[in-house]
Amino acid sequence: MIREGRGVLRHPPYRVALVLFAAFLGVSVRTPVAGAALDVGAAFLLFAEVGRRGILQSARRLAVVLPWILFFFAFFPLLAATPAAGLAQAALYGTRLAFVALLLAWFFARTSLDELFRVLSSWRVPDVFVLLLAYTVRYGEHLAEEAARMRLALRARGFREGRFFTVRATRTLARLLGALYWRTEARSRRTALALRARGFSGRFLGRPFPPPRPGEALRLVFFVALVLAVVLWDYAGSSVLALWRR
C-alpha cells in the first residue's frame, strides 16, 4: 500500500462504497468523451491520494492495463464495420478500463485486502462469497510464487528460454505445468489447514472501524453524484444526437 498523501477518504467502508458505485456507473458510459472525463477525474483523485512520491509506483501498476488498451486499438478497427467505428469503440472500452484501473489503484493505495474483506463481512455479504474472493486472491499469490521458484530452479539447472520455438523447450514447459498445479494445490491445502489450526471461523472479524472524519460522508455523496452527473450527461447527449440524426 502507498500512504504518501493525506487522503480524500480514509474510512474503509466509504472507500469500498465509492469504488463499487463509481465503477458500476463508469463502465456504463456510451461515448469516449465521457470516459475520458471520468479518467481525468480518477487521475486527480489518485494523485491527491498518493502524492508525488507514490505516483511513480502507481504508474507501474497501471501499466498492466496498457497492453489491453493497445490490443483494443489494434483489433477493433479490423472487426468493426468501418475503421472509424472500430477506433471509437476501442477508445470507449479503453477509457472504461483505464477508469476502473485508476479506481483500483486509488483504493489499494491506502486499503488492504483484509480491510476489504472486513468491510464486506460487516455489510452482511454471505461468507461463502467473501471466502471465495479471499481464497482466489491467496491462491493466485501461491501460483505466482511457485512459478517464480520453478523458473529460478530451471535457470539454476542450465535451462535457457530461447526467443524461438523449440520442441525440447516446449515439452519441458508443458511438463512443468502439471507440477506447478500440484505444488500450488498442496500449498493451498497447507494454507487452509493453518487457518483452521489458528481458529479461523470463516469470517473476517476484527476491531470495528474508527468513525469517519467529519465531512467524509458528504465527500462520498459528492463523488458519487459527480460520476452520476457525467453518466447522465453522456446519456442525454447520446439521446439528443440520435434524435438529431433521425
N, C-alpha and C positions, 0 to 999 in steps of 0.2 A: 504493500500500500504506500501511497505518497501522501504526506501530510504537511506539505510546504505552505499552502495558502491558508487563509483564515476560514474559508468555507462559507458557502452561501446557506446551505442546510446541513446541520450536524445530527439532527435527530434521525436515527436509522429508519424507523417506520415511515417518516416523511420522505426520506430518500428513496426507499423502495416504492412508495406510492407514486412519487414523481416519475420514476423510471418506467413503471408499468403504464401509467396514464399517457405519458408523453410518447412512449414507443408505440402504443396502440393507436394513438391519434396520428403520429408522424408517418407511419407506414401506409396511411390511407390517403395521402395527398395524390393528386392526379397530374400535376404539372411539375417539371423540373425547377421552375422558378420558386414555387412554394417549398420544394425540398431543399433548394439552396438557401432559402431564408432560414429554414429550421437548422440547417448545418451551421450557418454563421452564428445563430443564437447559441447552439450547443457548444460551439468552439469557444465563444466568450465565457460561457458557464464553466467549461473545463479550465480555461486559463485563470479564471477567478478562484478556482479550487486549488490548483497545483502551483500556480505562480511561475516565475521564470525558470526556476531551478528544476521543477518537475515536468516542464513541458517537453523536454527532450526525451525523457523516459516514456512519457505518454505517446509521443510521436512514434517511437519504436513499436509500441503495442498497436497503434493504429495502422502501421504499415502492413499488418497482416491482411487487412481487407483490400489493400491496393491491387493485388493480382486479380481478385474477383471483379473489381471495377474495370480493370483493363480487359478482362475477359468479356464483360458486357459490351464494351465499345468495339471489341474485335469481332464478335459473332452476331450481335443483334442486327447490325446493318445487313448481314447476309441472310438472315432468317425473316426479316420483315418484308412487307410489300415493296417498300422503297427504302433506299439508304437513309434518307432524311427521317423517315418514321422510325427506323431502327436506331438511329442516333438519339432521337428524342426518348425512345423507350429505354435505351441504355443510360441516358442521363437521369431519367426518373428513378430507375432501380439503383443506380449508383448513389444518388443523393439519399435515398431511403436507407441504404446500407450504411453510408457514412454517418447518418444521423443516429442510428442505433449504436454504431461503434463508439461515437463520441459520448453518448449517454452512458454506455457501459464503462468507458474509461473514466468518466467523471464519477460514477458510482463507486467503482472499486478503488479509486484513489484514496478514499477515506473509510470505506466499509469493507469488512472482511466477509468471507463466506459464512463463518459461524454466526455473525450478526444477521446475515440474510436469512439463514435457517431459523434463527430465533424469532425473527420478525414474522416469518411465515407460520411458525408454530403459535405465536401469540395471536395471529389472525384466525386461528382455528382451521387452518388448512389441514386436510387429512394427513395423518402422519405417514401414510404409505407414499404419498406424493413427495413429501419433504425428504423422506429416506431415499426414495428413488433418485431424486436430484442430487442428494449428498453423495450417495454411493457411486453415481455416474461420474461425478467430478473426481472423486477419490480414485476410482479405478482407472480413469483416464490419466491421472498423475502416475499411477503404478505402471501403466503401459508405456508412458514416455520414459520413465526412469529405467525400466527393464530394457527398452530398446536402446537407450544410450549406453547401458552397460554391455550389452551384447555387441554393439558396434565397436566399443572400445576393445573388447576381447578379440574381435575379429582382426582389428588393426594390430594388436599385440602379437597375433599369430601369423602376421605377414600377409593378410588379405588386403588387397588394394581394389578400390572401387574405380573401375575404368569409365571413361566417358562414352564408350561404345558398347553395344550389346554383345555379350559373350554367353555361350551356353553354360560354361562352368560357373560363372558368377551368378547367373540367373538360377541355376539349380541349387547353389549354396544358399542364396537368399530365400528361395522357396521353402527349403527345409527348415530354415530358421523361423519362418512364420509360425509353424506349429509349436516350436519350442517357446517362442515368445508368448503365445497364447497360454500355454500350460504354466509357464513361470508367472505370468500376470494373474492367472486364476488362483494359483497356490498362494501367492502373496495376498491376494484379496481375501481369501479364506482366513489367513492368519490375522489380517486386519479386523475382520468381523469377529473372530474369536477373542481377540484382545479387547475389543469394545465391550463384548459381553462379560468378559472377566473383570472389567473395571466397573461393572454395574450400569452400563448404558441401557436405558429402558426403551430406546426408540424415539424419544422426544428430546428436542434441543432446549433444555431448560437452563436457566441462568438467572443472574440478578436482573430485576426489572430495569428497563432503560431509564436513564435520568429524564426528568421532564424537559420538554423542548424549551429553547430560549424564547424570550418574548419577541413576537413578530414572526416567528418561523412558520406558523400556520398561515399567516397572511402571505408570506412569500410562496408557500406551496400553492395556494389558491391562485396567486398572480401568475406563476409559471405555467400552471395547467391552463389557465384562461388564455394566456398568450399563445400557447400552442393551439388551443381550440380556435382562437381567432384566426390564426394563419390557415388552419384547415377549412374553416367556414368561408374565409375569403377566397381560398382556392376553389372550393366547390361552387361558390357563387359566380366567380369569373368563368369557370368552365361551362356552367349552365348558360350564362349570358352569351358566351362565344358560340355555343352550339345552337342557340336560338337565332343568333345573327346569321349564321351560315345557312340556316333554312330559308 
